[in-house]
Amino acid sequence: MAHIETWYRCPTCKVLYSNQNEAFKCRNSHPIIEEKWAVGKGGKAVKINEFATQDGMYGLNWALREADLSDFIEERERQLT
């Protein structure tokens, strides 16, 4: 089952932080962007677009479903049926 994580990105350093304390060290000199990601059981991560509708493409529910699906076409077809 996929879950939601908040990651913090520094566009200047091009670093992705998984917790807020690490991001605050960089925040003093650079702007930090907060992003929501859906992370699946296999470690696959899908970014959630904050402007998309909840059930629409790139929305919350879509990202959670996509994070649980495999990237392999044959396995994905079995999971969807």
MIZA-708162 format. One record per residue (C-alpha): x, y negated, z. Coordinates in steps of 0.02 Angstrom, whole numbers, plus 50000, padded with zeros to 5 digits. Example, Ala and Ser with C-alpha at 12.3 -4.5 7.8 and 13.67 -1.06 7.14 Angstrom:
// MIZA-708162
506155022550390 506845005350357 
***
This chain:
// MIZA-708162
500005000050000 500704983249950 500884969050074 501204950350062 502874942350108 503414924250109 505104920950031 506054904450027 507014899149872 508354885849858 508374879949676 510044871049701 511004886049771 509934898749674 509744909049834 508194918249893 507964919350082 506814932150163 506604922950327 506324905050377 507834903450493 509074907050353 508184894850238 508254880850367 510154881150362 510074876550178 508574865050197 509594851350279 510484847850115 509304855049981 507434856449953 506704873649991 505224881149895 504064892949988 503414907449881 502174921449916 502604938749846 501674955249845 502894969349887 502434987349845 502875003649928 504325006649807 505064989349833 504314981749676 503934963249703 502684952549607 502544933749631 500834926949677 500354911149584 499564899049708 498534890749571 497754906749502 496064912849560 496124926749688 495514940449568 496224932649409 497874936149321 499354932049436 498154929549582 498244937849753 497264953749715 498084956049544 499834954649620 499444967149759 498784979649632 500244976749513 501544978949652 500854996249690 500875001849508 502415009649432 503365001649288 503395018449196 501995018949067 501595037549087 501485036449276 500485020349268 499175028249154 498945042449280 498745029949423 497425019649332 496325034549285 
***
